[in-house]
Amino acid sequence: MNIWSKWLAALLALALLAPAAAQEEDGYDLWLRYRPLAGAERAAVLRQARELVAPALPSPTVQAALAELRRGVQGMTGLAPADGKRARAGAIVLGTPASLPPALRPTGLDRLGNEGYVIRRIAGATVIAAHTDTGLLYGAFAWLRAVGTGVAPHRVDERSAPRLQQRLLDHWDNLDRSVERGYAGESIWDWWGLPGVRDPRYIDYARANASLGINGTVLNNVNAKPEILTAPWIAKAAALADVLRPYGIKVYLSARFSTPLELNETATADPLAPEVAAWWRRKADEIYRAIPDFGGFLVKANSEGQPGPQDYRRSHADGANMLAAAVAPHGGIVMWRAFVYAAENPVDRAKQAYDEFQPLDGRFAPNVLVQVKNGPIDFQPREPFHPLFGAMPRTPLMLEFQVTKEYLGYATHMAYLGSMFEETLQSDTGHAPGLTVARVIEGAQAGHPTGMAGVANIGSSRTWSGSHFDQANWYAYGRLAWNPQGSSRAIAREWVAQTFTRAPRALDDIVVMMMDSRDAVVNYMTPLGLHHIMGTGHHHGPAPWVAELARPEWNPVYYHKADRGGIGFDRTASGSNALAQYAPAIARRYADPATTPDTLLLWFHHLPWDRPMPSGRTLWAELVARYDLGVMQARGLRTRWAALAPFVDARRHAEVAQRLDVQVEEAQWWRDACIAYFQSVSGLALPPGSRPPARTLEYYKALRVPYAPGHG
């Protein structure tokens, strides 16, 4: 052995003797990390996953399920399971009723539909059974999730089926790869390289979505360009569909309503013009030839300057039904967004969607889903549920959440949205006993379940979502789309166990942080029901003073209406009467400030500054106290995270810590700027003991954010 060989051997020996360093992670693996288990846990997985048994001639979807199981078991144990030929003890068996022998068919499978699955221990084998290959894929991910969260492999016993038909991510991605309201880098879709260049990242995107049961993706921005429906772009969409299909994911496209007119192929976009309807039928046929399982269209019309049927004195139903007729022969759907507000001076922007859509109840085609935002304004840190839920019993309504945090600190601030999603889903609409928003979209009124759409927070960042904790919002959205009755706290525990640690104390601390985080943001941004007081356009930072923009509803002063006498938007009968759009029981409760939750007080009421609050403070003192509480909560998040350093790899811990430092700084900015402004309007002294803002109001007004991300 020469000197160099001896040196290398000595170096390797030292490496084997040295303690293993924590593996540095960059967040790319999301919750599908499959990190090594030790001791008894590793041995238990090896005993129960020695072999994988699948139907003969497995489909691409079953192959994807097998590949994920191999990846997961090998990651957790260091050994990949062998390919088995028959079911026996220690095997994981995947099968449908057609491929499983009678002795291995779990009971209850018939009631789980086409996407449900059963996981049972039968004769020493772990059987994952479903009616379809997609169900088998979901079952494979469910088994890995259970083991990854600490369930002993031999105790995994689960049956599950989605409560909603459509579980979609809406990408507001533009054709130049910019992303409207995106804070995680450019679009993951390399439109320029497609269809020939297919980034392996697309498969990892599909894996992550399939692990949550997400079964559709809208590829492009709702502010759509007509080119997306031309042949070259249809070919690009078809290439993505080919990659995503094995993972149970259909592709959809946002369609610009005036596309045939703008492409100079018709003289009008009037939905009742025969040539327009014929053009859309031909276009649908063309798309389905390229993408046989194409899901359909998402449409934003007559909102924020987008063209639509009202340009021709037609209704939303006229426009939606014309498009629905084009895709109906192929089994496609149209998701028609109810987010509308006009250029005229409205009495209350919050009322417009109800005013335009509720009278159309029952007039939409069966394959039209009216897609309604969670609240009546626009994805605010806190809103009441949208009054359309429960008010259109003859129309399938689809719930739209925003996963990307346009109004909650972008990808910098920690704000776990699972609790916000749950808050909306569990809201009682008051239209029938127990008729929550979740029950509406589960089909309690329309007779069949509809769906949920989430505006994606995904980009080219290695973390996918711009920060590690924003991954939890993607995860929570997907899990609640599968089961809208789910617990956001339980979902947070699942995510933490798979993403960071299963050490009990650390896991508990991170879950507490997550469950506190959204309320912290609400408190230092928009406490007591304030809303839409962010910087205009980019929506970053406080700007409650903005009053000079052309349209009233673009100005924050429109929403808080602060003056010498008080603050808040009166939506009772003495004001805009938006409360009349809610069911009588809800309207009665919110009509009285005494029975309105303080979290929505200034959403529904304009109240004097000296109004006594339940805390014993005046409204002014309570507002200042809430801003102070938000800053304190932000600091608490940072302190808790600092103590978790021993449980998280150094890179991810440091990256989260940096963002928490920024969050504390910006929480203080929000507190100081808002208090300075509202004090200038009210003319009131600060409550005793309150620290004055660090700078003058003029300083805060002069701040500019010229290159904020997310404009698309």
Steps between C-alpha positions, in 0.01 A plus 500: 500500500654837398494810716196648327300180550598491868399867537160439338437192715586695816268782396213258440560335837485837675180582317340177618600571861379864496144572619257542215419865433140603448417485134470847355169555325378771265129423518465356151372163627201666669314256727619203289843483664500133607799549731670197664334333795697336775478192716161342554320735259732408216468131578121525507487658155737238362279222637184643346640624167736229379322466166264691275233303318304667221258397225649355185583759235472795739379828353715815517299603806567172680864529398505846660353351820762223505779748434385715792482202735852393395629853549335531840602161638856534373527850645375387841691169520785516251363195319261497206220242511522218251247436225269229625286259301240404759350628820665376817600625841726804477374607156316814397236397250334747265186396319151571376203261533589369155856406599471401866402146600178488706688434823690828464210727409428736790138561590343842449685579179176541305410815690822687427446602138764525232766679704463346844723230645522246780815396687461177701723235653380168358682170558819682599507714185419868469229530236442833326178462304296738284261492206742692280872536455478859620349373824796264535737794456320696771509193725875461450557860606267451797703203622822698471342796679385281788842342543669838459294645785588216735225241456641148530479335155299204624244738652423700187129443448325761292211553263452834338336670204493864392190699591545734204518422128725786387813568706702748301797729515458819298833629372499872432801439276555715193638384168830686559545302827416793726244415767224736605493506881784251498776529762704187428687591185394456140247247376594134516363464147782557252264612225789590271650152522170314473387276342841351427669572833327336795662597829524207749367748755155449344501142629589615851218754479263220398622276783442772759149570374408132475614450859223745599238378256507814285360389165515806277715796410413817312821577318468873428388828651131587530599826333551288192657575165324386181817325378459222757223355280706496181650179361862552621386563857250217498794275409691632802203433727469151352863426589432596862183290498706198393732545800225561754250237379655197674461686829125545461528869408300658217604827343268798454551832326389850589320638197465866406137553409578714195758258354330441159455873450856585603639230272300661216306180440156645581355849474365490855524314830126514568421163663164482321651553155493166312846553351649552848343182639617310191857631545511380861365157399775465240760618750381250760519220242856607414607501865347160573674349197830606660397437863228232516450545875512881497306627802346817360519878533538746786361843412533844655253728323378856550731553793796737532472594134481146364257453206183302553139448398383820667686690229215381275219545757503127569508332841772296663278195441485578126878509480567199719237282331635572153844378605349208691321383187834490318670270753196296609529235223850425630405489868661836575396766748506879517603671823355850483643734762259710705773753587356813341500866578418777258675820401201701614484641852328222694334548835694202627736284299421209733144485361565476128564128455179411684301762309619365165495126564227416750218599258650251251456203734379202297586654164849352460561182298566181700871502412553857622645553848480856631832555676456720808777648713498417869397856588315785332798734447831345397701241697543729802683384815154452650160523330153370575393217271357600163121549512454303176570177691160360584319763293515317164354155575442415133853587387819302567737735683873441514704655782810703411780557752826683449796286606751763394501776763429815300367680808678313780864594462588316179738207555687688773255502791405177672123462466357149504182520295356165603320670788360764264379234256336310786339818632326554166406137445341468843305826473127443541319659205172511691295380202423161655594319822866405486549642150862608522703619205662155497161332474402730212796395287456138610166510320247539781298737282597436138469123544859413412840619623676776312853603581766730628759710322814643654703778343841334501804627690738292290799626302853415397642558850677193640248514784222504237303761693760763585541393862494177696187576698301605194522137389257428784233711330522293182480188716206622710310612193535156339403308812191718555403471134495123556304537824351845568401379848865449595679660794761761413687420821516127420615587148771725642625210715512274194699757308748572778563130564581442133681828438703584811490263796301243695673586828190555719592828667635658183204379297259649754685832502498532121129419484430769762698748290302412190162521670589841650658646189201609294336679794830679559494631143137609533578685822794701367339564159120513518364448854135517602367447148701763315577399143671600177723767653814366333719685255304541178591293198776290656309449830820506704521700819254737665333786310172588674540862389471444123200695371587646160462204261249528215256233612364525855537128575871511418561728800553366854302793644195352323520193725578641845310833474685638800409857597485714810187318611610138463617218276362207303275419202129508584347203320180498708163635385618850588796464265554290186268227632734228377380302801171444319685263266553254786241262641273671758658330801848610397383849409329545837811392687733733311255793495569569866857596597444328834448160332750548217829318566771757568703337222246642250378804691629771267414295193130547576485812717618861508546568870614792715854501629382510860267201473553268801639161407462169691858540621403819683702711259362751254498402133804723440693344785397152387622568146840612630514197731432263211781653295731464800388139545580421137856628538540303823369185327745546213784526748369190675517304175865601462584405859335159472681427175839594645455233770434235235849510349599156637208337319533648150791488257710815509421626151123488531510633854707799389280571198184502713672714764591762240139531391378523858740790555346676200151418626566660838641811331204527262247431777643800683474703178134405465428584863675835499371619162138406569494645849661821373236534230195409708620732777525783249143434386347450844689779673534279808796461731663162523369283784711521817812287474487467120826565323473766228587407140872505427460746210266771386194428290662692214794259509272197463299664224818572306616137495485340155519137383568540127612147412289276719465147359178348382374753250528248218 
